[in-house]
């Protein structure tokens, strides 16, 4: 993913319509690209074999079917609505992702 963004920036810079704009375009492009990469990474599913969320952090999780809000308790058990997920549903959580930020409220 990082290489794709770097290639896109290079291509954009190479095709800039005026040489004097290249430095300015380059900086803006890199900032936007890095911001887009960070947002994409925050929305990707994370395998539980790769990393677990912090205990108590509410996340979106799946066991291969459905998507549910859950958290890990102090015993590293996935909890959904106060119940031990694995005990009641017999399906281990396989992937999770952070909860999205709520939308900005404008009045």
C-alpha atoms as one frame of an Amber mdcrd trajectory, in Angstrom:
protein
   0.000   0.000   0.000   2.789   2.431   0.921   4.560   1.768  -2.392   1.325
   2.365  -4.336   0.927   5.771  -2.700   4.561   6.679  -3.357   4.184   5.658
  -7.028   1.009   7.731  -7.338   2.760  10.763  -5.851   5.713  10.359  -8.240
   3.397  10.021 -11.224   1.418  13.066 -10.119   4.604  15.081  -9.672   5.934
  13.978 -13.076   2.733  15.120 -14.754   2.433  18.460 -12.928   1.515  21.028
 -15.519   4.041  23.608 -14.384   7.546  23.032 -13.002   7.233  25.839 -10.434
   4.297  24.077  -8.759   6.044  20.720  -8.243   7.461  21.418  -4.752   4.131
  22.747  -3.477   2.170  19.920  -5.103   4.639  17.401  -3.765   4.220  18.464
  -0.128   0.428  18.656  -0.370   0.267  15.301  -2.153   2.394  13.582   0.456
   0.343  14.994   3.339  -2.919  13.923   1.702  -1.538  10.507   0.796  -0.280
   9.839   4.312  -3.598  10.955   5.791  -5.472   8.636   3.409  -3.157   5.746
   4.287  -3.684   6.297   8.018  -7.475   6.427   7.589  -7.428   3.247   5.507
  -5.307   1.404   8.076  -7.685   2.471  10.846 -10.575   0.884   8.926  -8.921
  -2.420   8.049  -9.743  -5.702   9.768  -6.949  -6.820  12.083  -6.463 -10.569
  12.575  -6.491 -11.563  16.246  -3.393 -13.629  15.486  -1.588 -10.389  14.569
  -2.691  -8.066  17.349  -5.381  -7.641  20.002  -7.069  -4.426  21.121  -6.350
  -2.960  24.539  -8.406  -4.531  27.296 -11.690  -2.717  27.735 -11.435  -0.946
  24.356 -14.741  -1.309  22.522 -14.145  -2.531  18.980 -15.998  -4.042  16.052
 -15.310  -7.777  15.883 -16.349 -10.794  13.834 -16.209 -14.551  14.186 -16.717
 -15.049  10.462 -20.408 -14.194  10.504 -21.964 -10.920  11.532 -20.229  -7.888
  12.970 -20.571  -7.045  16.633 -19.399  -4.503  19.185 -17.198  -6.269  21.745
 -14.270  -5.792  24.079 -11.607  -7.923  25.718 -11.882  -8.223  29.496  -8.990
  -8.543  31.944  -8.903 -12.313  31.318  -8.567 -11.774  27.518 -12.096 -13.050
  26.907 -14.230 -11.386  24.250 -17.319  -9.856  25.861 -20.532  -8.940  24.042
 -23.436  -7.414  26.011 -21.877  -8.640  29.243 -21.552 -12.262  28.079 -18.474
 -14.339  27.276 -18.703 -14.541  23.478 -16.946 -17.896  23.077 -18.893 -19.559
  25.895 -22.281 -18.691  24.407 -21.631 -18.658  20.668 -18.889 -21.299  20.368
 -17.175 -19.334  17.585 -13.837 -17.635  18.240 -13.371 -14.018  17.205 -11.098
 -13.942  14.160 -10.845 -10.245  13.216 -11.453  -6.870  14.812 -11.142  -3.166
  14.012 -11.315   0.050  16.030 -14.679   1.750  16.367 -15.068   4.627  13.920
 -15.031   8.178  15.188 -18.513   9.692  15.527 -19.438  12.337  12.949 -18.863
  15.967  13.766 -21.985  17.673  14.984 -22.672  20.956  13.228 -25.389  23.261
  14.380
